[in-house]
């Protein structure tokens, strides 16, 4: 019988090799043990999550590259969840051959927690001819990695009369191609989506906004000061901070703060043994009710459903 610690260390080594290749999609399933290896798994999962998020943010704030959305996980199933079609990208992501996945039930690829979420949610939606929902699901690859993503689920009636079908898609980000040549190299015009607000951001302005972004991420447990006070502290004005941040990151400062708090909370719940109360305190939410409502609105399930 193989040494349990050797097996766990081997899994960590695999994970590090994937990260070295630039693949930050995966995580490792936490164990029930409370030792140094278990702590290392938790840290590794959190580092992978943070690096993945950082790459996405950097794509939005780089004036010469844009992030692209690529559907790499796409499965077509019948009403019972039996997989009928799969893309090559999905097979690569799950480390499985097409012939080994077609004919399987989708739940065979999920963690126990996700199996329960799937069964509970799909009963309701399969009663309709057409419906759509988003579920946060965890898949287990053939290599033993966890693939946790928000998945778009579509239920519809097939046109060929073969009955109800379920389509599952999940979107991943990758680095895009550079913008066309001719863009100004030293200044960025902020106009898109802003009515009558035209802001010229210098490289110094962009760096200040990035610093605000980093400050928010590193202080999620703290309340933000008022925008005019924050702008003054950072050496800019409220106008540039407000509209520049929205252009660079595609959202307002307040919404970004909430999104990052929820993302960190999900990571802590999944990959640590902290209590929900401790997670709430570490992510700056004022009450359990507020946190639970925001979490369910974002991920389609209460935070307790992520715990086994």
KEMAR-545449 format. One line per 8 residues: number of its first residue (from 1); their letters; for each residue x, y, z of N, C-alpha, C, O. Coordinates in steps of 0.001 Angstrom, whole numbers, plus 500000, padded with zeros to 6 digits. Example, Ala and Ser with C-alpha at 12.3 -4.5 7.8 and 13.67 -1.06 7.14 Angstrom:
1	as	513190:494310:507800:512300:495500:507800:513200:496700:507800:514236:496681:508465; 512850:497750:507080:513670:498940:507140:512900:500030:507870:513409:501138:508039;
//
This chain:
1	xxxxxxxx	500845:498806:500000:500000:500000:500000:500884:501248:500000:501762:501370:500854; 500672:502182:499059:501541:503344:498970:501424:504226:500200:500368:504340:500821; 502565:504852:500530:502578:505765:501662:501667:506950:501373:501780:507586:500325; 500764:507246:502302:499785:508308:502109:500456:509663:501922:500051:510446:501064; 501488:509942:502728:502185:511218:502623:502888:511350:501273:502890:512423:500668; 503489:510239:500802:504142:510261:499486:503133:510584:498395:503433:511345:497475; 501942:510013:498493:500890:510265:497507:500484:511735:497515:500329:512346:496458; 500313:512298:498699:499897:513699:498810:500984:514630:498290:500686:515618:497619;
9	xxxxxxxx	502237:514323:498593:503355:515131:498095:503429:515036:496571:503724:516019:495891; 503157:513837:496045:503156:513675:494586:502103:514529:493914:502337:515078:492838; 500933:514646:494550:499865:515493:494019:500291:516965:494021:500011:517711:493083; 500969:517356:495088:501466:518731:495171:502488:518995:494065:502492:520059:493446; 503350:518011:493830:504345:518152:492767:503673:518319:491406:504105:519137:490594; 502615:517543:491157:501870:517669:489904:501277:519072:489758:501333:519689:488695; 500712:519546:490855:500099:520870:490847:501140:521952:490540:500877:522868:489759; 502311:521843:491153:503381:522817:490919:503848:522778:489462:504166:523816:488881;
17	xxxxxxxx	503886:521598:488885:504276:521476:487474:503241:522150:486570:503601:522814:485598; 501964:521980:486891:500915:522653:486118:501056:524169:486231:500923:524882:485236; 501324:524659:487435:501490:526098:487637:502723:526600:486892:502711:527702:486342; 503792:525793:486872:505012:526175:486156:504761:526306:484656:505421:527088:483971; 503797:525528:484155:503422:525607:482740:502458:526753:482462:502058:526974:481319; 502087:527484:483518:501161:528601:483345:499713:528209:483442:498834:528980:483057; 499444:527013:483955:498070:526535:484071:497604:526725:485512:498012:525992:486414; 496740:527724:485711:496256:528041:487055:494765:527736:487191:494086:528312:488041;
25	xxxxxxxx	494256:526829:486353:492841:526474:486396:492523:525508:487530:491380:525438:487983; 493529:524759:487994:493262:523653:488890:493535:523984:490359:494206:524964:490684; 492995:523137:491230:493329:523182:492654:493361:521739:493162:493007:520808:492437; 493784:521566:494405:493848:520234:495011:492745:520085:496042:492388:521044:496726; 492210:518883:496151:491149:518643:497120:491739:518607:498528:492671:517845:498785; 491208:519422:499445:491734:519426:500819:491495:518070:501486:490553:517354:501150; 492365:517737:502433:492214:516476:503171:491685:516755:504577:491635:517902:505019; 491298:515696:505262:490795:515820:506627:491927:515933:507643:491693:516223:508817;
33	xxxxxxxx	493157:515700:507181:494286:515729:508103:494644:517173:508472:494349:518116:507738; 495279:517309:509613:495705:518617:510087:497215:518577:510325:497683:518494:511460; 497966:518639:509215:499418:518573:509313:500035:519551:508321:499319:520323:507683; 501356:519522:508189:502049:520475:507333:501687:520304:505858:501608:521286:505120; 501468:519059:505430:501118:518823:504033:499735:519409:503727:499528:520017:502677; 498791:519218:504662:497452:519783:504480:497513:521308:504420:496803:521929:503629; 498353:521906:505247:498513:523363:505232:499110:523822:503905:498722:524859:503368; 500050:523047:503384:500669:523386:502114:499652:523328:500972:499675:524167:500072;
41	xxxxxxxx	498765:522340:501011:497712:522229:499998:496812:523460:500024:496475:524011:498976; 496426:523887:501220:495578:525084:501361:496273:526298:500772:495662:527049:500011; 497542:526505:501109:498288:527659:500611:498453:527605:499094:498330:528622:498411; 498730:526419:498580:498920:526261:497143:497637:526590:496383:497680:527253:495347; 496509:526132:496890:495225:526444:496259:494948:527937:496270:494466:528487:495280; 495243:528584:497361:494985:530020:497474:495918:530813:496570:495503:531799:495962; 497177:530390:496477:498126:531068:495583:497674:530943:494133:497697:531916:493379; 497259:529727:493747:496781:529511:492378:495583:530398:492065:495500:530993:490991;
49	xxxxxxxx	494656:530480:493017:493465:531315:492838:493834:532786:492690:493284:533481:491836; 494763:533264:493517:495153:534668:493477:495898:535000:492186:495675:536058:491597; 496781:534106:491743:497521:534353:490502:496571:534374:489316:496697:535223:488433; 495615:533438:489290:494637:533405:488195:493853:534713:488128:493663:535279:487051; 493406:535182:489274:492664:536443:489306:493543:537611:488897:493082:538526:488214; 494819:537587:489312:495738:538675:488976:495963:538758:487477:496065:539855:486928; 496043:537611:486805:496231:537617:485359:495045:538266:484649:495217:539011:483684; 493840:537974:485138:492647:538561:484534:492653:540071:484721:492382:540817:483780;
57	xxxxxxxx	492961:540523:485931:492998:541961:486194:494058:542636:485338:493821:543712:484789; 495231:542011:485219:496310:542596:484436:495917:542714:482975:496296:543669:482297; 495148:541732:482488:494680:541808:481103:493808:543019:480866:493886:543641:479807; 492980:543365:481835:492097:544513:481684:492854:545833:481772:492443:546820:481162; 493950:545867:482519:494640:547128:482727:495843:547307:481819:496547:548311:481924; 496093:546360:480934:497184:546474:479988:496642:547072:478698:495774:546481:478055; 497142:548230:478321:496615:548930:477157:496995:548270:475843:496481:548655:474793; 497885:547285:475877:498342:546660:474635:497852:545231:474459:498088:544620:473417;
65	xxxxxxxx	497189:544707:475441:496624:543363:475330:495241:543342:475960:494981:544052:476932; 494369:542535:475410:493033:542411:475988:492798:540962:476391:493309:540053:475737; 492040:540731:477446:491705:539348:477797:490662:538796:476847:489748:539514:476444; 490787:537546:476490:489812:536908:475624:489061:535841:476413:489637:535168:477268; 487786:535695:476123:486985:534646:476745:486980:533435:475823:486589:533539:474661; 487405:532309:476326:487456:531089:475536:486663:530009:476261:486944:529691:477417; 485677:529454:475579:484914:528357:476187:485720:527080:476020:485835:526550:474915; 486280:526587:477124:487078:525374:477064:486335:524172:477636:486678:523025:477350;
73	xxxxxxxx	485319:524443:478442:484542:523345:479013:483129:523435:478456:482386:524360:478782; 482761:522476:477618:481449:522494:476975:480954:521067:476818:481584:520248:476149; 479802:520775:477450:479248:519423:477442:477772:519467:477062:477034:520339:477522; 477344:518533:476228:475935:518389:475883:475421:517089:476477:476022:516030:476289; 474291:517173:477204:473749:516001:477910:472267:515817:477614:471596:516731:477134; 471768:514621:477908:470328:514419:477848:469713:514844:479177:470422:515334:480056; 468422:514665:479333:467734:515158:480529:468173:514451:481813:467936:514953:482911; 468816:513280:481674:469292:512554:482854:470738:512905:483212:471295:512384:484179;
81	xxxxxxxx	471337:513801:482415:472715:514193:482687:473747:513296:482034:474934:513391:482348; 473310:512414:481119:474250:511547:480405:474913:512347:479287:474226:512945:478459; 476233:512361:479261:476989:513172:478303:476895:512558:476908:477204:511384:476705; 476456:513389:475945:476307:512929:474560:477374:513507:473635:477798:512852:472683; 477804:514730:473918:478841:515364:473097:479776:516149:474007:479372:516668:475048; 481042:516221:473584:482043:516931:474372:483079:517534:473427:483418:516923:472414; 483579:518711:473744:484600:519338:472907:485980:518787:473261:486188:518252:474351; 486915:518925:472329:488278:518452:472591:488914:519247:473730:489709:518717:474506;
89	xxxxxxxx	488547:520543:473817:489081:521356:474899:488639:520856:476257:489406:520892:477219; 487390:520384:476336:486881:519836:477598:487649:518581:477992:487996:518393:479158; 487909:517730:477012:488660:516496:477287:490068:516817:477789:490571:516176:478711; 490691:517814:477170:492035:518213:477591:492011:518761:479014:492883:518456:479827; 491004:519571:479295:490898:520195:480609:490658:519160:481705:491191:519276:482808; 489842:518137:481387:489506:517102:482371:490455:515904:482310:490304:514946:483068; 491439:515963:481399:492424:514876:481241:491741:513540:480981:492043:512538:481629; 490813:513539:480022:490044:512334:479734:489798:512224:478225:489666:513240:477542;
97	xxxxxxxx	489738:511016:477717:489492:510806:476293:487992:510907:476002:487173:510608:476871; 487626:511328:474779:486197:511432:474429:485431:510135:474667:484311:510163:475178; 486023:509000:474301:485320:507727:474447:485107:507351:475915:484242:506538:476239; 485911:507957:476801:485783:507655:478229:484777:508555:478933:484348:508259:480048; 484404:509650:478286:483487:510592:478930:482078:510516:478347:481094:510720:479058; 481985:510220:477041:480660:510103:476421:479948:508861:476968:480503:507762:476978; 478719:509061:477416:477959:507980:478028:478009:508009:479544:477261:507291:480208; 478904:508850:480103:478982:508988:481556:477947:509993:482040:477510:510862:481286;
105	xxxxxxxx	477565:509867:483288:476719:510879:483885:477600:512025:484363:478677:511800:484915; 477142:513246:484152:477922:514419:484516:478319:514400:485989:479389:514891:486348; 477474:513843:486837:477762:513830:488271:478952:512934:488615:479554:513090:489677; 479299:511986:487718:480457:511135:487968:481759:511925:487950:482783:511462:488453; 481714:513119:487366:482908:513957:487252:482999:514998:488353:483969:515752:488420; 481988:515043:489222:481897:516109:490229:482290:515638:491621:482306:514443:491916; 482606:516619:492470:482784:516328:493887:481415:516035:494498:480383:516316:493888; 481413:515480:495683:480153:515125:496343:479284:516357:496582:478067:516311:496402;
113	xxxxxxxx	479926:517471:496993:479171:518698:497253:478489:519199:495985:477337:519631:496025; 479202:519142:494859:478631:519609:493592:477548:518658:493075:476590:519093:492437; 477704:517355:493354:476654:516402:492982:475336:516766:493651:474272:516701:493035; 475422:517148:494916:474215:517521:495658:473609:518807:495117:472390:518924:494992; 474464:519770:494798:473979:521046:494225:473303:520788:492887:472222:521312:492618; 473941:519983:492053:473400:519674:490726:472037:518996:490837:471077:519404:490183; 471961:517969:491660:470703:517225:491807:469582:518118:492326:468446:518038:491856; 469900:518949:493276:468897:519816:493897:468389:520879:492917:467184:521116:492826;
121	xxxxxxxx	469295:521506:492196:468916:522608:491311:468264:522125:490012:467320:522746:489523; 468768:521016:489452:468300:520584:488138:466891:520008:488174:466187:520049:487165; 466472:519479:489301:465097:518954:489404:464088:520030:489041:463140:519779:488298; 464292:521203:489557:463382:522323:489307:463446:522787:487854:462415:523021:487224; 464664:522917:487326:464820:523485:485983:464450:522507:484870:464099:522932:483769; 464523:521224:485137:464152:520245:484123:462641:520121:483965:462164:519449:483050; 461890:520763:484849:460433:520773:484719:459972:521785:483670:458807:521790:483272; 460891:522634:483230:460562:523656:482229:461088:523230:480868:462071:522494:480773;
129	xxxxxxxx	460419:523703:479808:460903:523415:478455:462219:524134:478176:463110:523598:477517; 462323:525362:478692:463534:526144:478497:463876:526861:479805:463000:527449:480440; 465106:526813:480192:465532:527561:481375:467050:527712:481349:467754:526955:480682; 467533:528697:482083:468968:528929:482194:469313:529261:483639:468534:529905:484342; 470470:528821:484067:470947:529157:485398:472458:529064:485423:473077:528485:484529; 473042:529641:486460:474490:529571:486666:474742:528821:487965:474179:529155:489007; 475594:527803:487893:475950:527018:489077:477462:527017:489251:478209:526893:488280; 477897:527155:490475:479316:526997:490781:479556:525516:491046:479028:524962:492010;
137	xxxxxxxx	480359:524869:490185:480559:523419:490263:482038:523072:490353:482897:523785:489835; 482310:521957:491026:483667:521437:491140:483758:520096:490400:483016:519161:490699; 484672:520020:489437:484907:518784:488703:486242:518186:489145:487168:518908:489514; 486325:516859:489102:487562:516160:489443:488162:515603:488156:487520:514814:487463; 489387:516008:487833:490030:515529:486614:490617:514141:486832:490688:513654:487961; 491036:513509:485736:491665:512193:485831:492980:512237:486604:493438:511225:487134; 493586:513440:486660:494833:513606:487396:494596:513891:488876:495542:514043:489648; 493307:513961:489265:492998:514194:490662:492905:515643:491057:492794:515953:492243;
145	xxxxxxxx	492949:516565:490068:492828:517982:490369:491366:518375:490464:490488:517707:489918; 491122:519466:491162:489789:520055:491200:489712:521184:490184:490622:522007:490087; 488633:521217:489438:488382:522291:488483:487088:522970:488922:485999:522454:488668; 487198:524106:489569:486040:524790:490139:485713:526028:489315:486546:526925:489185; 484506:526083:488759:484131:527204:487891:482640:527492:487991:481844:526621:488341; 482279:528735:487677:480879:529079:487451:480489:528526:486078:481173:528789:485089; 479413:527776:486011:478987:527134:484765:477615:527641:484338:476694:527731:485149; 477493:527966:483068:476205:528367:482502:475475:527106:482044:475970:526374:481187;
153	xxxxxxxx	474307:526857:482615:473520:525666:482284:472281:526086:481502:471506:526922:481966; 472094:525511:480322:470919:525800:479502:470121:524518:479289:470674:523492:478894; 468824:524584:479551:467913:523458:479323:466989:523837:478165:466403:524920:478164; 466861:522944:477180:466032:523262:476015:465523:521972:475375:465998:520880:475688; 464559:522114:474484:464024:520985:473733:464743:520882:472391:464805:521863:471649; 465281:519719:472072:465996:519529:470807:465040:519647:469623:463904:519177:469685; 465511:520280:468541:464668:520485:467358:464406:519183:466611:463430:519085:465868; 465262:518181:466798:465077:516921:466072:464112:515969:466774:463933:514829:466346;
161	xxxxxxxx	463491:516446:467858:462519:515624:468567:463108:514599:469507:462405:513709:469984; 464389:514720:469774:465041:513730:470642:464873:514044:472127:465445:513366:472980; 464086:515071:472428:463772:515357:473827:464559:516495:474426:465172:517295:473719; 464533:516552:475720:465169:517646:476462:466680:517455:476512:467181:516343:476679; 467383:518559:476363:468843:518536:476400:469352:519536:477441:468679:520510:477779; 470556:519262:477936:471223:520156:478881:472576:520528:478287:473366:519658:477918; 472833:521828:478200:474119:522310:477687:474857:523013:478817:474326:523934:479438; 476080:522577:479079:476904:523183:480124:478118:523837:479479:478861:523192:478740;
169	xxxxxxxx	478314:525117:479762:479478:525842:479280:480154:526574:480425:479486:527068:481334; 481460:526642:480384:482188:527454:481352:483254:528245:480615:483921:527732:479717; 483403:529499:481007:484289:530409:480286:485591:530601:481056:485588:530820:482267; 486694:530514:480335:488006:530758:480913:488630:531956:480204:488301:532249:479055; 489526:532638:480893:490208:533779:480297:491593:533376:479820:492258:532532:480422; 492011:533995:478731:493391:533832:478286:493878:535181:477772:493090:536095:477531; 495179:535283:477610:495748:536543:477146:495388:536751:475683:495559:535843:474870; 494895:537922:475340:494458:538196:473976:495562:538749:473109:496705:538898:473540;
177	xxxxxxxx	495198:539049:471885:496143:539648:470944:496247:541141:471204:495312:541744:471732; 497379:541749:470836:497525:543192:471027:496486:543956:470232:495974:543478:469219; 496184:545156:470712:495318:546038:469943:496012:546402:468645:497213:546188:468483; 495233:546958:467715:495844:547390:466461:496879:548470:466746:496792:549192:467739; 497871:548564:465842:498924:549552:466033:498357:550948:465863:497304:551140:465255; 499068:551912:466406:498610:553282:466270:498015:553851:467539:497717:555044:467595; 497832:553020:468574:497319:553535:469837:498369:554435:470482:499563:554148:470392; 497953:555500:471118:498925:556324:471818:499605:555514:472917:498946:554782:473655;
185	xxxxxxxx	500895:555645:473020:501647:554833:473958:501696:555438:475357:501937:554724:476330; 501472:556732:475468:501654:557382:476760:500365:557811:477418:500353:558155:478599; 499282:557795:476669:498019:558237:477251:496895:557312:476822:496930:556735:475735; 495933:557181:477656:494781:556339:477378:493525:557179:477472:493254:557776:478514; 492757:557235:476402:491504:557973:476392:490411:557126:477014:490197:555988:476596; 489733:557652:477983:488654:556934:478652:487336:557533:478203:486941:558610:478649; 486656:556814:477308:485390:557327:476780:484320:556258:476737:483138:556569:476884; 484701:555007:476539:483734:553933:476328:482789:553788:477512:483229:553634:478651;
193	xxxxxxxx	481499:553836:477240:480500:553595:478265:480322:554741:479236:479633:554585:480244; 480923:555887:478962:480819:557028:479863:480173:558185:479122:480758:558727:478184; 478995:558560:479526:478276:559643:478879:478875:560979:479284:478884:561339:480461; 479376:561709:478294:479896:563054:478491:481057:563113:479478:481375:564182:479999; 481679:561992:479732:482831:561994:480624:484050:561553:479820:484197:560372:479507; 484910:562487:479493:486112:562172:478743:487317:562445:479635:487566:563580:480042; 488058:561377:479930:489178:561495:480844:490437:561019:480143:490442:559947:479538; 491487:561788:480217:492773:561372:479682:493638:560891:480831:493946:561648:481751;
201	xxxxxxxx	494026:559629:480771:494830:559036:481832:496279:558922:481385:496577:558290:480372; 497158:559522:482131:498584:559380:481881:499063:558068:482480:498328:557451:483250; 500274:557620:482153:500805:556417:482808:500804:556533:484332:500599:555542:485033; 501034:557743:484841:501009:557948:486295:499596:557743:486846:499425:557153:487913; 498576:558233:486115:497189:558036:486540:496833:556552:486571:496204:556073:487515; 497244:555833:485526:496951:554400:485446:497611:553660:486602:497018:552750:487181; 498850:554052:486941:499542:553404:488049:498840:553669:489369:498763:552784:490222; 498324:554890:489547:497588:555212:490772:496344:554333:490889:496039:553812:491962;
209	xxxxxxxx	495629:554174:489772:494412:553348:489792:494766:551887:490076:494032:551196:490782; 495875:551424:489533:496330:550063:489842:496673:549936:491329:496395:548914:491956; 497278:550988:491880:497611:550956:493310:496342:550885:494154:496311:550203:495178; 495290:551594:493722:494006:551527:494435:493456:550104:494355:492970:549554:495344; 493542:549524:493161:493096:548145:492968:493809:547197:493928:493172:546363:494572; 495157:547330:494023:495932:546455:494896:495617:546713:496361:495571:545783:497167; 495399:547979:496704:495078:548325:498082:493758:547691:498509:493628:547210:499635; 492783:547693:497606:491489:547077:497907:491663:545582:498162:491159:545057:499154;
217	xxxxxxxx	492375:544900:497268:492570:543455:497393:493306:543093:498682:493008:542075:499307; 494267:543928:499078:495074:543623:500256:494422:544058:501562:494956:543790:502638; 493270:544729:501481:492601:545206:502692:491090:544953:502614:490288:545834:502926; 490719:543756:502200:489303:543458:501998:488497:543498:503294:487280:543680:503266; 489171:543330:504424:488458:543327:505696:488130:544747:506176:487379:544920:507135; 488689:545749:505515:488486:547130:505940:487488:547851:505031:487360:547534:503848; 486790:548821:505607:485890:549650:504821:486697:550684:504027:487708:551198:504507; 486241:550975:502823:486908:551994:502019:486536:553385:502518:485408:553606:502959;
225	xxxxxxxx	487483:554330:502452:487102:555715:502741:486226:556259:501616:486074:555612:500580; 485658:557429:501813:484876:558060:500752:485768:558282:499533:486980:558453:499661; 485156:558276:498354:485944:558352:497122:486811:559605:497057:487961:559542:496622; 486265:560747:497488:487077:561967:497417:488262:561903:498383:489343:562406:498076; 488056:561278:499559:489162:561111:500506:490187:560121:499967:491392:560343:500087; 489708:559026:499373:490611:558020:498807:491442:558619:497677:492650:558396:497598; 490784:559382:496800:491490:560011:495678:492574:560950:496185:493689:560956:495664; 492248:561741:497199:493216:562695:497744:494401:561957:498374:495549:562379:498235;
233	xxxxxxxx	494111:560853:499066:495183:560070:499675:496122:559473:498625:497323:559339:498858; 495560:559117:497469:496342:558460:496424:496988:559442:495451:497734:559036:494559; 496705:560730:495619:497347:561732:494776:496654:561984:493455:497311:562336:492476; 495335:561812:493403:494583:562095:492189:493280:562777:492592:493122:563183:493743; 492346:562904:491651:491053:563493:492000:489947:562455:491845:490129:561430:491188; 488807:562732:492455:487703:561775:492477:487229:561437:491065:486881:560291:490781; 487217:562433:490184:486729:562243:488825:487561:561194:488080:487022:560253:487498; 488885:561378:488113:489762:560433:487418:489700:559049:488067:489698:558028:487380;
241	xxxxxxxx	489650:559034:489384:489617:557747:490080:488341:556982:489759:488384:555786:489473; 487219:557666:489804:485923:557026:489600:485773:556487:488186:485471:555309:487991; 485986:557353:487199:485753:556925:485819:486935:556165:485237:486756:555323:484356; 488135:556449:485716:489299:555689:485258:489251:554252:485737:489565:553333:484981; 488858:554050:486995:488758:552692:487531:487706:551891:486769:487919:550720:486453; 486578:552518:486478:485509:551804:485769:485957:551389:484380:485624:550299:483915; 486719:552262:483709:487177:551916:482367:488225:550804:482397:488183:549889:481574; 489154:550879:483332:490234:549898:483370:489771:548529:483845:490258:547507:483362;
249	xxxxxxxx	488829:548503:484795:488421:547232:485386:486990:546838:485074:486532:545782:485511; 486274:547669:484325:484942:547301:483864:483857:547331:484919:482769:546801:484693; 484122:547937:486070:483132:547999:487134:483466:549157:488063:484542:549748:487970; 482545:549475:488951:482801:550545:489907:483684:550036:491042:483835:548829:491234; 484257:550958:491781:485122:550576:492897:484349:549772:493940:484853:548771:494450; 483133:550203:494257:482343:549506:495275:481989:548092:494820:482113:547148:495600; 481554:547932:493583:481203:546594:493096:482428:545691:493025:482343:544491:493283; 483558:546277:492676:484799:545504:492648:485145:545008:494047:485561:543862:494217;
257	xxxxxxxx	484972:545872:495050:485246:545503:496431:484382:544317:496858:484890:543357:497437; 483080:544379:496575:482172:543297:496952:482539:542004:496229:482554:540929:496829; 482835:542118:494937:483188:540930:494151:484443:540253:494713:484498:539028:494824; 485447:541060:495065:486685:540500:495594:486482:539918:496990:487080:538898:497333; 485643:540561:497789:485338:539998:499109:484679:538628:498976:485007:537698:499713; 483752:538511:498036:483065:537235:497835:484015:536186:497276:483944:535017:497654; 484892:536594:496388:485849:535647:495810:486792:535115:496888:487075:533918:496938; 487279:536017:497755:488156:535576:498828:487399:534679:499802:487935:533678:500278;
265	xxxxxxxx	486150:535044:500096:485341:534238:501014:485155:532835:500456:485282:531855:501190; 484855:532728:499156:484682:531409:498546:485964:530585:498637:485919:529387:498918; 487104:531229:498397:488384:530529:498478:488656:530029:499889:489097:528895:500073; 488396:530867:500882:488633:530478:502271:487697:529350:502707:488105:528439:503427; 486448:529418:502268:485488:528368:502642:485880:527033:502004:485791:525979:502632; 486317:527103:500741:486677:525875:500025:487968:525254:500535:488068:524035:500674; 488954:526097:500813:490315:525592:501012:490857:525778:502427:492061:525640:502640; 490005:526086:503387:490483:526204:504761:489432:525636:505718:488319:525294:505319;
273	xxxxxxxx	489817:525547:506977:488894:525041:507995:488336:526180:508846:487772:525940:509914; 488492:527411:508379:487953:528561:509104:486435:528461:509188:485788:527955:508271; 485878:528938:510273:484418:528962:510401:483849:530050:509508:484561:530972:509112; 482569:529943:509193:481912:530967:508382:482018:532329:509065:482204:533346:508398; 481900:532348:510385:482007:533606:511126:483386:534229:510949:483499:535440:510764; 484435:533413:511005:485795:533925:510804:485988:534448:509383:486646:535468:509176; 485412:533747:508404:485503:534180:507012:484821:535539:506829:485343:536419:506145; 483665:535692:507442:482937:536960:507356:483780:538104:507919:483839:539182:507328;
281	xxxxxxxx	484430:537871:509055:485268:538899:509662:486473:539236:508787:486889:540393:508716; 487030:538232:508125:488228:538440:507303:487922:539094:505972:488834:539579:505302; 486670:539118:505578:486302:539689:504283:485461:540958:504394:484968:541463:503386; 485295:541470:505596:484719:542794:505761:483218:542908:505700:482693:544019:505631; 482501:541788:505722:481038:541870:505712:480528:542204:507109:481104:541777:508110; 479444:542969:507167:478943:543476:508434:478115:542453:509201:478062:542494:510430; 477475:541544:508493:476626:540568:509172:476565:539281:508369:476853:539261:507172; 476184:538211:509047:476047:536914:508380:474916:536948:507362:475009:536324:506306;
289	xxxxxxxx	473851:537674:507675:472708:537775:506760:473119:538461:505458:472807:537984:504366; 473818:539578:505589:474284:540310:504402:475229:539451:503570:475122:539395:502345; 476157:538781:504254:477120:537935:503559:476430:536788:502827:476702:536548:501651; 475540:536081:503515:474860:534927:502919:474032:535326:501704:474017:534620:500696; 473340:536468:501805:472524:536923:500685:473391:537287:499474:473072:536919:498344; 474495:538015:499721:475392:538402:498633:476056:537184:498007:476216:537120:496788; 476444:536216:498838:477106:535005:498348:476159:534196:497465:476549:533715:496401; 474922:534050:497912:473949:533272:497139:473606:533978:495830:473433:533320:494805;
297	xxxxxxxx	473506:535302:495851:473246:536052:494620:474370:535858:493611:474126:535784:492407; 475602:535777:494106:476772:535650:493229:476975:534228:492726:477226:534022:491538; 476867:533234:493622:477239:531860:493276:476062:530889:493200:476250:529714:492884; 474861:531363:493484:473693:530513:493337:473495:529483:494430:472689:528565:494274; 474207:529617:495521:474088:528674:496639:474524:529351:497915:475313:530294:497858; 474046:528912:499064:474540:529465:500325:475961:529019:500579:476357:527958:500095; 476750:529789:501321:478160:529423:501546:478345:528075:502220:479355:527408:501994; 477389:527659:503045:477519:526378:503737:477504:525195:502780:477982:524116:503131;
305	xxxx	476958:525375:501563:476912:524270:500592:478291:523910:500060:478467:522837:499484; 479269:524789:500242:480630:524487:499776:481391:523603:500752:482460:523083:500433; 480829:523438:501947:481461:522586:502937:480876:521187:502863:479664:521039:502703; 481721:520138:502977:481212:518756:502925:480306:518453:504110:479791:517341:504225;
//
